[in-house]
């Protein structure tokens, strides 16, 4: 059940495809009247990650905003998790391809935040997408800093076998300031309603499980082994105050992507929520 106050809930729909029940939001201009843009949030996010961006896109695009497997309100049955590896880059790439194919979406523009950038790159390299451009915001294309690994690593080995960790984390999120500490570690300033959405999501064990499982199965080396053949123009936006994606190693990593451009903006890791106007300007010029 989607909360009544969930951002852009009026555009929400559910789509059964390839064993999953996907939550997505479609809005803006009709697909035959404007380019289609697909928005892909990062680990632990959901469609709400783009709530400040989407309304400004309505006059320019047909907008498709998707909850990744297990995240938000997209449901992954246990049988799919056992057999399809839905939280790996390759598995997510295949499942998202099936969804977009099933709903007849061929995006001209794709936009990712954090790990969503890696997912979109994997889909393009796998031949599942052929967009005219990719915009990546605070791209998770480097290993996280040591303090973050120390915080998360103790649970990664457990998540492959059980959801008990996710249930425990969801309870901690409800009873402690764990979510506030995690959000504070991003370097982002959020409003009270924005922070409340993460508390809502992290009270759901399935969402927590999906986020941890996604981190446990991440394989950036394989992505970078293939990225040399990329032909899609890639524009990346980093945030100067991003404590999760350090700028210096990010610069070194993205230099391996053919034709990439990288700009730096003020803000933290959750830049689409903190400064949505930056993303709107990159996509629509003056943002009108």
N, C-alpha and C positions, 0 to 999 in steps of 0.2 A: 504494500500500500504506500503510495507516494504521499507525503505530508501535504496538507492543504496549502501550506505557505511555501512550498518548494518553488524555487525560482523558475519562471517560465513553464509552470506545470500545465498551462492551457495548451501547450504544444506537445505534451508527452504522449507517446504511444508505445505499445508493446508489440514485438514481432518475434514469433517462434521461428527459429531457423537452426538447422544442424544440431538439434538437441538442446539449444539454449533458448531462454526467453529473454530477449534483449529489450532494454529500455532505451529509447531514443527520442529526440525532439526534432521535429521538422517545422521550419518556419520560413518567413521571408517571401520572396517572389516565387511564382511557379517555376518549376525546373525547365520548362520550355521557353521561359521569358528572361532567364538570367543564368549566369554561371552557377554551378553547384559547388559549395564549399563544405568540406567535412572537418569537424573539430574533434580533436582527440586529447582528452585530459591525461594527466600523469598518474603515477602510483598513488593510491589513496584519495584521488579526486573523484569527480563525477561530472555530470552535465552542469552542475552548479558552478564549476570552475570558470565557465564562460558567460555567466549571467550578466556581467557588465559589458560584455563585448557584443553579444548576439543582437540586441535591439538595434544597434547602429549598423549592423550588416543587412538589415531587412530590406533596405532600399537598393541594395547592390547585388545580393546573392539569394539563391535558394540554399538555406542553411540546414545541415544535418549534423546534429550534436549527439554523440553516442556515449553511453556508459560502457566502459570496457568490461570484459568477462568478470563476473563476481563483484564488480564495483557498483556502488550506488544501488540501482534497482534492477540490474541485469543478473539473472539467476543462472547458475551453472550446476546442473545435477551431478551427484556423486559419480554416476556412471560416465559422464563426459570427462570429469576430472581424472578418473582412473585410466581412461583410454585415449584422450586427445591432447593431454599436456597443455591445457588452455592458458596457463600462466607463463609459458615460455614465449620468447619473441616469435619463434617459428610457429608455435601453436596458435598464438593470438593472431598472427598474420593470416593464417589459413581460415580461422573462424570469422574474422572481420571481412575477409574476401567473400566468404559465403553469404554473410549478411548483406553486404553492399550489392552483390550480384542478385540476391533474392529480392531486394527492394528496388532494383533497377537504377542504382546510383553509380554514375561515372563522374567523379569530381574533377573539375578543372583546377581547383585550388585545395590544398590540404594544409591544416594548421595543427601543430602539436605543442603540448606543454610538457616539459620535463621528460618523463619516460615515453610520453606519447610521441615525441619526436623519433625516438628509436623504433617504435612500432611502425610508424609511417615509412621510415627509411627501409625497414625490413620488408614491408609490403611492396614498395617500389622495386627493390632489388629482387624480390621473388616473382615479379611480373604481375602482381595483383592490382597495381595501381599504375596509371600513366598520367599524372597531373602535369599541368603546365608550370606549376611552381609549388614549393614547399616552404612554409614559414614555420620556424621552430623557435619557441620561447623558453628561455632557461633550460636548454637541452641537456638531458641526462646522458651525456656521451663520454663521461669520465667516471672513474671510481670515486665514491663519496669520500669525504675527509675522514681521518682516523677516528675522531670523536663520534662520528655518526655510526661507523662500523662497530665501535665498541658498544654503542647503545643498542643496536639492532642484532648483531651477530649471535648473541646467546639464544635467540628464538628461531633463527633460520634453520638450524639442523632439525628442530622438532616439527616444523610445519609440514615437512614432507610426509610425516606419518600420522599426524593427528590434528584435529581442529581445536583441541583443548586449549592451546596457547591463544587462539583467536578469541575463544569465549572468555578466558581470563583477562585478556587485554581489553575486551569490550566492557567487562565489569569494572576494571580499573579506570577506564575512561569515564565511566558514569560516576564513580565514587571519589576520584582524585583529580588533581590538576595535570594529569599526564598529557591531555590534548593541548592544554595551554602551553606546556613546556615544549612540546613538539612544534607547535605553530610558532612559538617564539624563536626556536632554533633556525627557522627559515630566513630570518632577517626581514620578514614582511610585517607591515602594520595592517591589521585587519580590523574591520568594524565589529561590534558585538554580534550583529546578525550573521556576518560571514563566519565568525568563529563558531557560532552556534550550529551552523550546518555541518561542520566537521564533528562536533560532538554528537549530532544526530547520526551521522554515518558511522562513527566509530562505536556507537552503541549496538551496531548490527554485527554479530560475529562473522557472518558471511563476507561482509565488506572487509573486515580486518584480516580474515584469512586470505582473501584474494590479494590484498596489498602485500602481506608478508610473503605469500607464495610467489608473487611476481618478482619481488626482490631476490628471493632464494634461487630463482631460475634464470636470472639475467645473464646474457652472454654477449657482452660488448666485443670481445675479441673476434668472434665469428662475424659480427656485423662489419667490423673494420677490415676484415680479410676480404670482404666482398665489395666494399664501398668504392673502390677504384673505378668500377665500371659505371657508376652513377652518371646519368646525363640530365637529370632533372635539376633546374636551378634551385638552389637552397639558400634562403635568407634566414640567418639566425640572429636572435636578440638575446643578449645576456643581461643580467641585472648586477650592478656593481656591488650591492649589498647581499647578494645571494650566498648564504653560508653553506648550502648543500652542494652547489656546483662551483667550485673554485675557478676563478677566471683564468689564472695562468695555465693550469693544465688543460682547461677547455680550449684555449687558443691553440695549444700544441696539437690537441686531438683533431680539431675541426680543420686544421691545415691539410689533413689527409683527404678531405672531401672535395672532389673536383668542382670548381666553380663556385665555392661557398663564399658568402659575405657574412661578416659578423659585426654587429654594432652593440654598443653597451649603453644601457639606460640606468637611471637611478631607480632603486627599489630592491625588493627581496625576491626570494624564489617563487612566491605566489604572485608574480607580476600581473597575470591576467585579472586577478581580483583587486590588487592594490592599485594598478594603473592601467585599466582597460583601454584608455585612450591611446596608449602606445601601440597596442595591437590594432586598434581600429585605424589609426593613421597609416600603419604599414600595409593594411589591406585595402583601404578606401581613399588614401590621400588625405584630404582635409577632414575626413570623418563625417561629412554631412550626409 
